[in-house]
Amino acid sequence: MTQQTTKIPLSSIILDESIYPRKGIDHRRVGLFAENIRDGFAFDPIEVAPCPDKPGWYRLLDGAHRWSAYKSTGVEEVKAIIKNLDGNDPLLYAATKAIGPKQLTEDEAKDTARRAYSRNSSLNSADIGKAIGRARRTVDTYIADLRAAIQTGRDIKIFRMNRLGIPQDRIAKRLGMDQKTIHNHLGKMATLPNFLNSDLSLGFTVESVAEKHGWTDPMVWSLALEGKNDHDRFKELGWGFCTWDKWEFNDCDKRFGDDWPGRIPAQMIAHILRCFSKPDDLILDPMAGGGVTPDTCLTMGRRCWAFDLMDRPDTRPEIEPFTWEISSDQGLLWPVSAKEKPDLIIFDPPYFDKKAGNYDKKAFPVCPEKHTLNFLRLFLFC
């Protein structure tokens, strides 16, 4: 961590409660500090860090009571140590400074531990405990439920991506985990849906099971429809099958895909899959948007590799971030290099009228027509 000491305007310093380890300000201490300031007593510099989203502003790391006392006495500038935390957690750093003069209460220590772990689950109990002045085992009890919930959420992501046929190395990269860890987790995947399958066998609806266990509807549908043929899947989902040459869909099935500009009907994707693919085929969606294609593939028993320029790792880990670019020497750059080729490509480009304001001038399809046609030529025939 680097630091510099200088005078800064008191008005540029804020108390950010998200990185403040205590429950509040002790006004008796503030009053004592204020008296000392009026008597000419010099305090150590307060410690601050630059606000990540507000240039010229600083967040308090240490000295909240001195800062409050300076404000009450009309001081305009204060001596401060400006710290660059170099990736260290600001809440835990503030906690290490707070436990010096006055130990954190039990509630403060527990709250700080839970907030820190919720923001960064890679933190270990020993490091958190050192910051808040508690033993590692105590921290384990503080965060046990959070750790279990985060692990369950991670397992669900792994299960979803594996079910869509995404290779282990890409799952590991996407989730920021070691590939060996992913391999070990996959060994538990067979038992992960047991509770959901049990509820489904008792007659609970897909929607109620998904809500109870924190899974998405398409993932639960993939369990409920496992082993069924396409005809039976359509029947269970309440979709009527249209002849191959006459498709008219007036609305989107809101069970599949996010609320998204240009959202396409899952019924249409399902018809494409039924007519032009078979179970376990690999489907490629190069511009996946709100995720209708991977959701429908889960439900229809197809694998799916999906890509999009919007990165949503928490809600859409199966849609890998990628921007299609044309290199002068390499031609069209592809997101992955794989021996297996897709059995079907669902190419649904962005909608100009609805999304034009969000695209770079070079982006497809905002770019000039000749560039668009060149992209399509390279994409379809490379």
C-alpha angles and dihedrals in degrees: 000000000000127000145179131195120223144134116270133176112272088222090064092062122087134187104233106198091200089071098031111103098200129080093234149324120296101227093195089061090046089053092051092049091049091054090050091050091053089050090056098254113159118222130200114268116274117241123238140168127211113264107251094220102029116064112213094021129104136206120220116248099168132005106047092150093047089048090052091048092050089052092050092052096048098249110163102189130033136187109250139177107228108207130197103207093199094217097320115137108264093208093055092044090052088049092055089054093045097055091060102076097022128014117241113254119245091258092048093049093049093045092048092049092050094047093049094048093045090057096043118019091183089074112106126223094246093057092046091047092051090053097049098036098249136120120261092246090053090053089049089060091047094056104027095111093044091050091050092048093048091048091050091049090050092049091051090052091050091047092050095047093044091050089055090055099251109157120248095247091057092045089053093049092046094051096038093242136129114265091232089056090051089050090052092048092051088062088067095048095091092064098037096088095044096105092047093049089049091054091046091051089054090058101259114151122253090244094053093046091049092051093046096051100032095245125134119255094246091054092052090045088055088059096042093051098040112138095014123122123242093262092056092044090056090049094050091048093051095242120142114219114239124205113267094252102046119057122162119167117176098183144021122252099241092206089076127058131001127284095275140157109263092014109181125215114265086215089066093050089047091052090050090050093047095048101038108027142038133223115295093018116142114247123195123206108182094183103035099167110171095007103252092139098053091042092052092044090056090052095045096046097249129132117239139195109196131184135182139163090239110084115210106161095167100050101021109029090153092063103077117209115250138148116207110232135175115224118204092224102031102034117217113007114222124211097233139018110224138159091221118077124206118261091213135016119207105200112191109158124202122281112251100204095049100038105026094110092057099054133089115239089251093053124111121280098009092065122090118292095251091056091049092051091047090052092050092048092052094043096049100040106030 
